[in-house]
Amino acid sequence: MLVISTINFYTAEWCPDCRAAKRVLDLRKLEYKEIDIDQHPECIDIIIEAMGKRVLPTIEYRGSFIDGNHFAQEKFEADLDKLLEKK
């Protein structure tokens, strides 16, 4: 398993794009901290500040953010690869 510093995965139980993104993270065996915005509504401000709007799923790694809104697996995986290359 690839061990990297924490990936924050902002999600909600009702979000189908979040479930799709989670499958990708799990298939890659990446460790992440899942943060449900319905249980932690204060995190919505983090998403809005980073993305300019409330969008799910949002993934943060080392201060950089991507989203998986309107989930397209190929694009999401390419964005994820770029995000994880950041040091």
TIDO-387388 format. One line per field, with one value per residue: residue number from 1; chain; x, y, z of N, C-alpha, C, CB in turn. Coordinates in steps of 0.2 Angstrom, whole numbers, plus 2048, in hexadecimal, padded with zeros to 3 digits. Atoms other than C-alpha are relative to their C-alpha. Glycine has a CB too. Layout:
num (NUM | ...)
cadena (A | ...)
n.east (X | ...)
n.north (Y | ...)
n.up (Z | ...)
ca.east (X | ...)
ca.north (Y | ...)
ca.up (Z | ...)
c.east (X | ...)
c.north (Y | ...)
c.up (Z | ...)
cb.east (X | ...)
cb.north (Y | ...)
cb.up (Z | ...)
//
This chain:
num (1 | 2 | 3 | 4 | 5 | 6 | 7 | 8 | 9 | 10 | 11 | 12 | 13 | 14 | 15 | 16 | 17 | 18 | 19 | 20 | 21 | 22 | 23 | 24 | 25 | 26 | 27 | 28 | 29 | 30 | 31 | 32 | 33 | 34 | 35 | 36 | 37 | 38 | 39 | 40 | 41 | 42 | 43 | 44 | 45 | 46 | 47 | 48 | 49 | 50 | 51 | 52 | 53 | 54 | 55 | 56 | 57 | 58 | 59 | 60 | 61 | 62 | 63 | 64 | 65 | 66 | 67 | 68 | 69 | 70 | 71 | 72 | 73 | 74 | 75 | 76 | 77 | 78 | 79 | 80 | 81 | 82 | 83 | 84 | 85 | 86 | 87)
cadena (A | A | A | A | A | A | A | A | A | A | A | A | A | A | A | A | A | A | A | A | A | A | A | A | A | A | A | A | A | A | A | A | A | A | A | A | A | A | A | A | A | A | A | A | A | A | A | A | A | A | A | A | A | A | A | A | A | A | A | A | A | A | A | A | A | A | A | A | A | A | A | A | A | A | A | A | A | A | A | A | A | A | A | A | A | A | A)
n.east (804 | 7FD | 801 | 7FF | 803 | 808 | 805 | 807 | 805 | 806 | 805 | 807 | 803 | 805 | 7FD | 7FE | 7F9 | 7FB | 7FF | 7FC | 7F9 | 7FD | 7FE | 7FA | 7FC | 7FF | 7FD | 7F8 | 7FE | 7FD | 802 | 803 | 805 | 806 | 803 | 807 | 802 | 807 | 7FE | 7FB | 802 | 7FB | 7FB | 803 | 7FC | 7FA | 801 | 801 | 7FA | 7FB | 803 | 804 | 807 | 801 | 7FF | 7FE | 7FB | 7FA | 7FA | 7FA | 7F9 | 7FA | 802 | 803 | 807 | 804 | 807 | 802 | 806 | 801 | 7FA | 7FD | 7FB | 7FA | 7FE | 7FE | 7FA | 7FB | 800 | 7FD | 7F9 | 7FC | 800 | 7FB | 7F9 | 7FE | 7FC)
n.north (7FA | 7FA | 7FC | 7F9 | 7FC | 800 | 7FD | 7FE | 802 | 7FD | 804 | 801 | 807 | 800 | 7FE | 805 | 7FF | 802 | 808 | 802 | 7FE | 804 | 807 | 7FF | 7FF | 807 | 805 | 7FE | 801 | 7FA | 7FE | 7F9 | 7FE | 7FE | 7FB | 7FF | 7F9 | 7FF | 801 | 7FB | 7FB | 7FA | 802 | 7FD | 7FA | 802 | 802 | 7FA | 7FC | 803 | 802 | 7FA | 802 | 807 | 805 | 806 | 801 | 7FB | 804 | 7FB | 803 | 7FB | 7F9 | 7FF | 803 | 802 | 803 | 805 | 7FE | 803 | 805 | 803 | 804 | 7FF | 7F9 | 800 | 804 | 7FC | 7FA | 803 | 801 | 7FA | 7FE | 804 | 7FF | 7FA | 801)
n.up (800 | 801 | 7FA | 801 | 7FB | 800 | 805 | 7FE | 805 | 7FE | 803 | 7FD | 801 | 805 | 806 | 804 | 803 | 7FA | 800 | 806 | 7FE | 7FB | 803 | 803 | 7FB | 7FD | 805 | 800 | 7F9 | 7FD | 7F9 | 800 | 7FA | 803 | 7FC | 802 | 7FF | 7FC | 7F9 | 7FF | 804 | 800 | 806 | 806 | 801 | 803 | 807 | 804 | 800 | 804 | 807 | 802 | 7FF | 7FC | 805 | 7FD | 7FB | 801 | 7FD | 7FF | 7FE | 7FF | 801 | 806 | 800 | 806 | 7FF | 805 | 802 | 806 | 800 | 805 | 7FD | 804 | 7FE | 7F9 | 7FE | 803 | 7FC | 7FA | 801 | 7FF | 7F9 | 7FC | 802 | 7FD | 7FA)
ca.east (800 | 806 | 808 | 807 | 803 | 7F0 | 7E4 | 7D4 | 7C5 | 7B6 | 7A6 | 794 | 78A | 77D | 78A | 78C | 79C | 7A4 | 7A0 | 7A8 | 7B8 | 7B9 | 7B9 | 7C8 | 7D1 | 7CE | 7D3 | 7E4 | 7E5 | 7E8 | 7E6 | 7DA | 7D0 | 7BE | 7B5 | 7A2 | 79C | 78B | 794 | 7A1 | 798 | 7A7 | 7B1 | 7A5 | 7AF | 7BF | 7B8 | 7B1 | 7C1 | 7CB | 7BF | 7B5 | 7A5 | 79E | 7A3 | 7A4 | 7AE | 7BD | 7CE | 7DC | 7EE | 7FC | 7F2 | 7EC | 7DA | 7D1 | 7BF | 7B6 | 7A6 | 79D | 7A8 | 7B2 | 7BD | 7CB | 7CC | 7CB | 7D9 | 7E4 | 7E0 | 7E4 | 7F4 | 7FA | 7F4 | 7FE | 80E | 80E | 81B)
ca.north (800 | 811 | 81B | 82E | 83C | 83F | 841 | 84A | 843 | 84F | 845 | 842 | 832 | 838 | 83C | 830 | 838 | 836 | 823 | 822 | 82C | 821 | 811 | 818 | 81D | 80B | 802 | 80C | 807 | 819 | 81E | 82D | 836 | 836 | 846 | 846 | 858 | 854 | 84E | 85C | 86B | 877 | 86E | 876 | 886 | 87D | 876 | 887 | 890 | 884 | 880 | 891 | 887 | 878 | 869 | 857 | 84C | 858 | 850 | 85A | 854 | 85F | 86F | 86C | 867 | 85E | 859 | 84B | 854 | 84D | 83E | 838 | 82A | 82D | 840 | 83D | 830 | 83C | 84B | 83F | 83A | 84C | 850 | 842 | 847 | 857 | 858)
ca.up (800 | 7FB | 80B | 809 | 814 | 817 | 809 | 80F | 806 | 808 | 805 | 809 | 80B | 7FE | 7F0 | 7E2 | 7DB | 7ED | 7EC | 7DB | 7E1 | 7F0 | 7E6 | 7DC | 7EC | 7F4 | 7E4 | 7E4 | 7F7 | 7FC | 80E | 810 | 81E | 819 | 81F | 81D | 81B | 822 | 832 | 831 | 829 | 82E | 820 | 813 | 815 | 811 | 801 | 7FC | 800 | 7F6 | 7E7 | 7E6 | 7E9 | 7F3 | 7E8 | 7ED | 7ED | 7F1 | 7F5 | 7FD | 7FE | 805 | 803 | 7F1 | 7EC | 7DE | 7DC | 7D4 | 7D0 | 7C1 | 7C4 | 7B5 | 7BA | 7AD | 7B1 | 7C4 | 7C4 | 7B9 | 7C5 | 7D4 | 7CD | 7CB | 7DC | 7E4 | 7DA | 7E4 | 7F2)
c.east (804 | 7FE | 803 | 7FD | 7F8 | 7FD | 7F9 | 7FB | 7F9 | 7FA | 7FA | 7FD | 7FC | 803 | 803 | 807 | 805 | 801 | 805 | 808 | 803 | 802 | 807 | 806 | 802 | 803 | 808 | 803 | 803 | 7FD | 7FD | 7FC | 7FA | 7FC | 7F9 | 7FE | 7FA | 802 | 805 | 7FF | 805 | 805 | 7FD | 804 | 807 | 7FF | 7FF | 806 | 805 | 7FD | 7FC | 7F9 | 800 | 800 | 802 | 800 | 805 | 805 | 805 | 806 | 805 | 7FE | 7FD | 7FA | 7FE | 7F9 | 7FE | 7F9 | 7FE | 805 | 801 | 806 | 807 | 803 | 802 | 806 | 806 | 801 | 803 | 807 | 804 | 800 | 805 | 807 | 802 | 804 | 801)
c.north (806 | 804 | 807 | 804 | 801 | 803 | 801 | 7FF | 803 | 7FD | 801 | 7FA | 800 | 801 | 7FA | 801 | 7FE | 7F8 | 7FE | 802 | 7FB | 7F9 | 801 | 800 | 7F9 | 7FC | 802 | 7FF | 806 | 801 | 807 | 801 | 802 | 805 | 801 | 807 | 800 | 7FF | 806 | 806 | 806 | 7FF | 803 | 806 | 7FF | 7FF | 807 | 805 | 7FD | 7FF | 806 | 7FE | 7F9 | 7FB | 7FA | 7FB | 806 | 7FC | 805 | 7FC | 806 | 807 | 801 | 7FC | 7FE | 7FE | 7FB | 801 | 7FE | 7FA | 7FD | 7FC | 802 | 807 | 800 | 7FD | 805 | 806 | 7FD | 7FF | 806 | 803 | 7FD | 801 | 806 | 7FE | 805)
c.up (800 | 807 | 7FF | 806 | 7FF | 7FA | 804 | 7FB | 803 | 7FC | 803 | 7FE | 7F9 | 7F9 | 7FC | 7FD | 806 | 800 | 7FA | 801 | 805 | 7FE | 7FD | 806 | 804 | 7FB | 800 | 807 | 803 | 807 | 800 | 807 | 7FC | 804 | 7FD | 802 | 804 | 808 | 803 | 7FC | 800 | 7FA | 7F9 | 7FE | 7FD | 7F9 | 7FC | 7FF | 7FA | 7F8 | 7FD | 801 | 804 | 7FA | 804 | 7FA | 7FF | 804 | 801 | 802 | 800 | 7FD | 7F9 | 7FF | 7F9 | 802 | 7FB | 7FE | 7F9 | 7FE | 7F9 | 802 | 7FD | 803 | 808 | 802 | 7FD | 805 | 807 | 800 | 800 | 807 | 805 | 7FE | 804 | 807 | 805)
cb.east (7FB | 7FE | 804 | 7FE | 803 | 7FE | 7FF | 800 | 800 | 800 | 802 | 7FB | 7FC | 7FB | 806 | 7FB | 801 | 7FD | 7F9 | 7FE | 800 | 7FA | 7FB | 801 | 7FE | 7F9 | 7FD | 800 | 805 | 7FE | 805 | 7FC | 803 | 7FC | 804 | 7FB | 800 | 7FB | 803 | 807 | 7FA | 803 | 801 | 7F9 | 801 | 803 | 7FA | 7FA | 803 | 802 | 7FC | 802 | 7FC | 7FA | 804 | 7FA | 803 | 7FE | 802 | 7FE | 801 | 806 | 805 | 805 | 7FB | 804 | 7FB | 800 | 7FE | 800 | 7FE | 801 | 7FF | 800 | 7FA | 7FA | 800 | 7FE | 7F9 | 7FC | 802 | 7FC | 7F9 | 7FE | 800 | 7FA | 807)
cb.north (800 | 804 | 7FD | 802 | 808 | 803 | 7FA | 807 | 7F8 | 808 | 7F9 | 806 | 7FE | 805 | 805 | 7FF | 807 | 802 | 7FD | 803 | 807 | 7FF | 7FE | 807 | 805 | 7FE | 801 | 807 | 7FA | 806 | 7FF | 801 | 805 | 7FA | 806 | 7FA | 804 | 7FA | 7F9 | 7FE | 803 | 800 | 7F9 | 801 | 804 | 7FA | 7FC | 804 | 801 | 7F9 | 7FA | 801 | 7FF | 800 | 802 | 7FD | 7F9 | 807 | 7FA | 804 | 7FB | 7FE | 805 | 7FD | 805 | 7FA | 806 | 7F9 | 808 | 806 | 7FA | 805 | 7F9 | 800 | 805 | 7FC | 7FA | 803 | 803 | 7FA | 7FD | 806 | 800 | 7F9 | 801 | 805 | 7FD)
cb.up (806 | 7FA | 807 | 7F9 | 800 | 806 | 7FA | 804 | 7FF | 7FF | 800 | 7FE | 806 | 801 | 802 | 7FA | 7FE | 806 | 800 | 7FA | 802 | 806 | 7FA | 7FC | 806 | 801 | 7F9 | 7FF | 800 | 7FB | 805 | 7FA | 804 | 7FF | 800 | 803 | 7F9 | 7FE | 801 | 7FF | 802 | 807 | 800 | 800 | 807 | 804 | 7FF | 804 | 806 | 802 | 800 | 7F9 | 7F9 | 804 | 7FA | 805 | 801 | 803 | 7FB | 806 | 7FB | 7FC | 801 | 7FA | 802 | 7FC | 7FF | 804 | 801 | 7FA | 804 | 7F9 | 800 | 7F9 | 7FF | 804 | 7FC | 7F9 | 802 | 802 | 7F9 | 7FB | 803 | 7FF | 7F9 | 802 | 7FE)
//
